[in-house]
């Protein structure tokens, strides 16, 4: 799951070398914490939050295939 999210985010941002994703599991749920360069935050969030909502949806769909609940958290710089 971490590799999928990393690949997806690196395709969107201008500074792929600054993308970090950490994965933890709490209460049977996978939590993916995403960090990007400050100048790429707008690209990841998108207008009205559409991009981050889509990213979260894709992660949940991918998690459902593995019968896991997934939550994506975007960390602020």
Secondary structure, DSSP 8 states (H G I E B T S, - for coil): -HHHHHHHHHHH-S-GGG-EEEEEEETTEEEEEEE--GGGHHHHH-GGGHHHHHHHHHHHHHHHHTT-EEEEEE---
